[in-house]
Amino acid sequence: CFQEEEKLQNINPRRLKYEHLMSRPAGTRCAAKEPVRVSIPRYVLRGQGKDEHFEFEVKVSVMDDSWTVFRRYSRFREMHRSLKSKYPELAALEFPPKKLFGNRDERMVSERRSHLERYLRNLFRVMLSCSGSPLRPDEDGVFRLSKFNICEFSPFFKKGVFESSSHGTS
C-alpha cells in the first residue's frame, strides 16, 4: 500500500484519495482506506428504572459518507441471527454472548462494546470478500459501495429504524 502511494506522490492529494478509494482493487489491504469503516467509540445509559439500558454508538463510514446510529445489544443479536441465516459464512464469527446477570455492570458493558466493535469489523471483512455478498466488489474488482448499499444489506445500519419499538433508540 505504501509503495503504491509513493509512486503517485505528484498527483493532487485530494484527487488521489478519492480515486484510490473509488477504484481500490479487492484484496488490497490498507487499513486507512478500507471501503467500510466501523467503530463503536462509546455507549450511553438510556431510560429509567426497569427500562434502563445501554446503547452503543455505531459509527459507519463508506467512502466519503459517514453516519452514526445508537443500538442496544438486542439489535446486534437480531442482526447477527438474521444475517447468518442468509449468509452461512457469518456463522463462524464470534458474537458476544447474552448475559443474564451483570449486564449493567460498567466493566462488562465496556468489554461488550469492544467485542461488538470487533464483531462488526469482522462482519464487513467477511461480507466484502464472500462470493454471495451484495457488498462484494464488482467483476472488475472495484468496490461500488454507498450508505444505501449498507442500509439495504441490513436495516440495523439505517437511521430511524428502531426508534419506536420497545428495544428502540432515542
Salt bridges, closest charged atoms under 4 A:
GLU4 OE2 - HIS20 ND1 2.94
GLU5 OE2 - LYS33 NZ 2.65
GLU19 OE2 - ARG15 NE 2.67
GLU34 OE1 - ARG24 NH2 3.95
GLU34 OE2 - ARG29 NH1 3.71
GLU55 OE1 - ARG46 NH1 2.53
GLU55 OE2 - HIS53 NE2 2.84
GLU57 OE1 - ARG42 NE 2.55
GLU78 OE1 - ARG75 NH1 2.48
GLU117 OE2 - ARG113 NH1 3.74
GLU117 OE1 - ARG121 NH1 3.69
ASP138 OD2 - ARG144 NE 2.75
